Amino acid sequence: MPPLTPSQRPSIPRTVWALGLVSLFMDLSSELVHALLPVYLVTTMGMSVAALGMLEGAAEATAMIVKVFSGSLSDWLGRRKGLLLFGYGLAALTKPLFPLAETPAVVVTARLVDRFGKGIRGAPRDALVADVAPPGIRGACFGLRQSMDTIGAFAGPMLAIVLMLAFSDDIRTVLWFATVPAFVAVVIILFGVRDAEGAPAPRATFRSPLHWHSMRAFPGRYWYVVGIGAIFTLARFSEAFLVLRARQTGLDIAWIPAVMVVMSLTYSASAYPVGVLSDRWGRRALLACGLALLIAADVLLGAGSSMLTLFAGVAVWGLHMGFTQGILAAMVAESAPPSLRGTAFGVFNLASGVCMVLSGAIAGWIWDRHGAPATFLTGAALALVPLVMCLVTPRSLAALKPPESDSPSRTD
């Protein structure tokens, strides 16, 4: 089918805009915390880099693994909003624990509970975007939500810099400011988000997403996307290692959040345009570009030691995120049956979550034993695998068109 002309393209539904605002405010809150947490744990509380790598891997994996069950639960209920409210609300309630913490154990607990909340909301949110997005602009819808999410990720570290300078590097005081935008996100869900009209009817019984019957319902092209996403996650270490690399190059502690600012700026600037282009040109070529950008970022961060090289690598890292995250979400949505979209996102994130645990452990171990350059160059080598998979996709799996039962005109 030929691409739609601008006059034919439907508008982005209101719920997608609302979910974008929710993501913006929650990411502002989370990234304000995350921009300072690695340095705080390692330099102030004495945590080793290997332990930090395990924590980051476990935290993000918690989110991804929980998504497999929350996604399937949202399919069973036939509604997504309740799970979104619970997940975002739980994350908001953890924010005061970070400034109140006196020991690393409290910080670790808060981080894991925060990511548990992310896991509860993640798959239902992506499934809701897929539910309300007209197929002709699905890439644009995912790209818009991702861009707004990343604007928050940009604003959070920026606010952290200003507050660190204003409060003379008092991290505890700065962390208190993360609580306000988190609760704003919850209010937006209450009044701005609606479930899709004509959503799949609730099921009579709940079926585990790991049940063999659920697995058989997904076509081969879906499992190929899962494979690419999982190995990609193994190669893409946590952004905490970007923060530690910046500290290693001598960047003053008050300016450490600038790393996340630069990354988020290129991420947010690229995610929506790349989503629009993927609707017109196809997903695989742009995903391959994103994987190539990850390799370039790892080489810059691993081989270089100057401040200029550091920020160039961080900027390219953000570009690779903009080129991959929304596209992978759109590919999952288009390769799965509409009635199992929540489950599809959940299984995808389960596979990625397992790989993220391994990724954090591997990166932390290599950093402690062989240093930062070896860590990033190992990531570059691992990223070659999903890049090759993307470029040599079997012809029978290459088409990632929306299933025929997908409604072409469903709107908010």
N, C-alpha and C positions, 0 to 999 in steps of 0.2 A: 504494500500500500504506500503511495507517495506521501512524503511528509506534509503536514498541514501548513497552510499559509497563515501568516499572522492574523488575518481576519477570521480564519476558521478555528483558531486555537481557543479552547475554552479557558475561562478564568480560573485562577487557583482558588480552591474552596476556602471559606472562612475558617473552618476547623484547622486547616493546614497552617494558616497564619497564626491562629491562637496557639497551636502546638509549637510553632516557631518561637513565639514570645515566651512560652513556658520554658523551653529549652534555653533561651537567651538568659533569663533571670536565674535559672538553676545553675547554668554553667558559670555565670558571673560569680555566684556564691562558691561553687566547687573549685573553680580555678584560682580564686583568691587564696583559698586554703592550699591547694595543690602546688601553687607556685612557691610557697614557703616551706611546705612540710618536709621535703627531702633534706634540705639544709638543716632545718630545725632538729630532725631526728638524728642525723649523722653527726653534726657539729655540737649540738647542745645536749642531746640525750645519749650520745655515744653509741648509737646503733651502727653496725658494720654495713658496708655497701652490699655485701652478700645477703644480709638479713633484710635490708631495704628492698633488694631485688625480689626476694621471696614474698615480702609483704605486698609489693606492687603487683606482682603476678597473681598472688592469692586474692587480692582485692578486686582486680579487674576480672579475674576468672569467676569469682563469686557472682558478680553481676551477670556474666555471660551464661553461667550454668543455671542460675535461677530463671533466666529468660526462657529456657526450654519448657519449664512447667507453667510459667505465667502466660506464655503465648498459647499453649494448649488450653489452659483454663479460660482464656478470653474467647477461644473458639467454642468451647463448651457452653459458656454463658451467653454467647452471641452479642456481647457488649464489651467495650474496652474501657470506658471512662472510670468505672469504679476502681479498677486495678491501677490506672494512672494516678488517681487521687491517693490511693494507699501508698504506692511506691514513692511518689514525690513528697507526700506528707512525712513518711518515715525518714527520707533523706533530710528534710528540713529540720526534723527533731534532733538529728545527730549533730547539727552544726555547733550548738553551744558546747558540746563535749570537747572540741578541739582546744579552745582557750582555757577551759576548766581543767584540762588534763595535767596531772603532776608526774605521771610515769608513762613510759612508752606503751605499756599494756593498755592504758585508757585510749591512747591515740590509735593503736592498732584496732581495738574494739570499735571505736567510732568509725574508722576507715572501712572496716569490713561491713558494719551495719549500713553505712551510707551506700556502699556498693550493692548490698543486698536490696536496698530500696531501688537502686538503678536497675537491677535485674528484674524486679517485679514490674516496673513500668516500661522497660525497653522494648520487648517484643510486642506487647499490646499497642504501644505508641506507633511503632513502624507498621503494624498491621492496620491500624486506624488510618494512617496516611494512605496506605494502599487501598483501603476500602473507599475513601472519599475522593481519591485522585482519578480524574478521567484518564484512561490509558494513554491518550495521545500526549499528555504532559506529565506523565508519572515521574520521569527523570527530573523534570523541573521542580515538581512538588517535593521530592526527596532532597534535591539540591537546595531549595529555598529553606527547608527546615534545618538542613545541615549548616547552611550559611548563617542563619540566625543563631543557632546553637553556638557557632564559632565566634560570632560577634560577642557573645557573653564570655567566651573563653579568652577573647582579646581584652575585653573591658575588665575582667577580674584581675589579671596580673597588673594592668595599668593602675587600677585602684590600689593594688597592693604596694606598688612603688610609691605612689603619692602618700599613702598612709604610713609606710615605713619611714619615709623622710620626715613626715609630720610628727611621728611619735618616736623618733630617735631609735629605730630598729627594735622597738618593743613588739615582738611577734604576737604575744598573747593578746595585747590590746587590738592589734590589727585583725586578728582572727574573729573577734566579736562582730566585726562589720559584715561578715559572711552570712549572718543569720537573717538579715532583713530581706535581701533579694530571694532567698530560699522560700520564705513564707509568701512573698508576692507571687511566685510561681504557682503555689497552691491555690491562691485566690483566683488566678486566671483560669485554672482548670475548673473550678467551681462554677464560674459564670461565663466562660468563653468557649468551652469545648463541648461538643455534642457527638454522640455516636452516629454512625452513618445511617441514612435512610435506606431501607431495603437490605440491611445487613443480614448475613446468614442466620437462620433460626437457631435457637439454643438446641443442643443435643440432649437426648434423654439420659444418656450415661456419659460419664467422663472416662476417656481412654488415655492411658499414659502415652505421651509423645514418643516414648521409646518402645512401645508395643510394635511387634513385627507388622501388624496390619497397617499401622500408621506409616511405618517406613516404606511399605510397598506402594503406598498411595502417591509417592513422589517419583517423578520421571528421572531418567538418567541425567538429563541436563541440570536438574537441581543438585544432584549429588556431585556433579563436576564443579559447580559453583561453590559448594561446601568445601570441596577439596582445595580449590584455589584460595578461598578465604582462610581456611585453617592454616595452611603452610605460610601464607602471607603474614598471619598473626604471629607465627613462630619467628619470623624474620624481623618483625617490627617491635623492637623493645619499647618498654614504657618511656614516656616523656620525662620521667624522673631522672633518667640517665643524661638527658640533655641539660637538665639543671645542674647535675653534678659535674658535667663536662665544663660548663660555664664557670663554676666555682673553681675548678682545677686550672683554668686559664687565667685566674686572678681577678675575675669580675667581683666588684664590691657587693657585699651581701644585700644592700638596699636595692641594687639594680639587678639582682638575680631574676626577679619576675619579668624583666625585659625579654628573656629567652622565650617565655610563653607568649608574650605580646607579639613578638615577631612571627613566631610559628602560627599563632591564631590569625594574624592579619593576612598572611598569604593563604591560609586555609579558608577563611571566610570569603576572601576575594575570589577564590577559584571554584568553590563548591557549586554555587548556583549556575554560573556560565557553563561549567563542565556538564552539569545535569541537563541543561538545555541542549547542548551539543550532542549529548548521548542520545537524546530523543530523535535527533535528525541523522546522525552518522552511525549510530550503533554503539554498544557498550564496550565490546572487547578491546578495540583499538585504544580507547581512552584509558581503560583499566591497565593495559600494557604500558602506556605512557606513565601512569602513576607508579607502577612497579619500577620502571627505569629511573624515575625521580627518587625513589627510596634508595636505590643503589647509589645514585649520585650523592645524596645527602650523607649516607654512611661513609662514603669515601672522603668527603670533605671533613666530616667530623672526626674520622679516624686518622687521616693522613696529615691534617693541618693542626697547627698549634697556636695560631694568632687569633686575636679577637675578631678580625675581619673574616677569616675562614670559618670561625665558629658561627657567626651570625649568618653567613652565606649558607652553611649547612643547615642551620635551623630554619631559614626561610624556605629552602628546597624541601625540607622535611614537611613543612606545612603545606606546600604545593602537592606533595604526594598524597597527603590526607585528603585534600580537596578533590583530587583525581580518582580516589578509590572508594571512600566511605559511602557516598550517596549512590554511586554506580553499583557497588556490591549489593546494597539494599534493594535497588530497583531490579537487579538480576534475580535476587531471591524471590521478590514479589511476582515476577513474570514467569518464573519457572515452576511455581507451585500452584496447586488448585486453590481458587479463592476461598473455599470453605476451610482450608487448612493453613491459611497465611500465618496466623499466630504461631501455630506449631512449627511451620517452616522456619520462621525467624528464630524460634526457640532452639531448634535442632542445629541450625547454622551457628548460633551463638554458643551452644554447648561444645561443638567441635572447636570453635575458636577459643573458648575459655580454657579447655584442656591444654591447648597449645600455648596460651598465654601464661599459664603456670610454669610450663617448661621454659618459655622464653625468659621470664623474670629470673628463674633459677640459673639458667645458662649464662645470661648476661652478667648477673652478680658474681658468679664464680669466675668467669673469664676476667672481669674487671679486677677482682682481688688478686688473682694469680698472674695475669699477663698485662693488665693495664687497659686504659680506655681505648687506645688505637685498635688493639686486637678485638675488643668487644664490638666496635662499629664495623670493622672489616669483616668479622664473622657474620654480622647481620646482612651485609652486602652480598656475601656468598650465598647465604640461605635464600635471599630474595630472588636469585636467579631461577629457582625451581618454579614458583608460581608464574614468573614471567614467561618461561618456556611453555608451561601448561596453557597460559592464556593465548600464546601465539600459535600453538599447534592443536587447538581444540578440535577433536574429531568432527568431521562434517555432520554426522548424525546428531551431534549435540550442540552445534554452533548456533542454531536459531533459537533465540530467546524471546519469542513473541508471547504476548499475553494469551492465556488459555482462552479457548473459544467461548467458554461460559462466562467470561469476564464481561460485565456490562460496560459498553462503550460510553455511556452517558451518565453514570452515577456521579452525583455531586453532593455537596454538603446540604 
